[in-house]
């Protein structure tokens, strides 16, 4: 089976994430090591439909492992998600002699890969998102860098917050998932952590907590607010009005998506990239690479998409006990 695929391609799809370049590099160099031709598709599925396909060689991925973003660029394509989009995409891949495709992205990108797989293209997904919200895996490319970036930024806000004896509401990314908020909340020693999965919307209770910690002599009050809850500015204004404590809102935003990947993101992304090519070389298709319970594994796309995960109750309770 090892000669099954002769030419493979790699694309990045959805939001970029630090470490994607390490995964692209691993796909290209592992493919070449196995005697497989490797191409790159620019701008995700949108670029595939525009036939933005380039040849890749060892040199084309030199000096990228330490760079954030994705050298292949990325995009979101609504049209590609349709049956017609899948058919057009598969026809273009076949026209270019591409029989295997590695897709680095999130759940939506894996559905696209599944559509192509049903049309005869061998596809493998790699989880790439800073949000950590892919159920089949305990690790997603970019999360580690993003939480470290956010943590450093929050440390800085904490300094000025303490000097002015202020409350700071700091909004972190994560779409509807609270993993970045939870990790930063613990790592930054925040007084309150608001997660979409847990927050009951009780602002009065939050305000009471801020008043209590102020009475105890705390010199600042850090509230980490997840993007999925949002409304940080409104929340800050209400806190200031009802507690009398000067309050500032900071939305960290896209700075969390950039920057040089951490060691962990470089290494895990490299292994996942190589693993994806190993699967293609073994004739596998319609699978997602994952890191689960300390091991690199792979799941069939439907199985991966049917899995669920949420914030650990145990970790959440710890975060609450530490935030006093
Ligand atoms: O999925 C990654 C992510 O950064 C989310 O945390 C955020 O909700 C979203 O992408 C932002 O998307 P965009 O870059 O299109 O504004």
Boltz pocket constraint, residues with backbone or C-beta under 6 A from the ligand:
constraints:
  - pocket:
      binder: B
      contacts: [[A, 15], [A, 16], [A, 129], [A, 130], [A, 131], [A, 173], [A, 174], [A, 175], [A, 176], [A, 227], [A, 257]]
      max_distance: 6.0
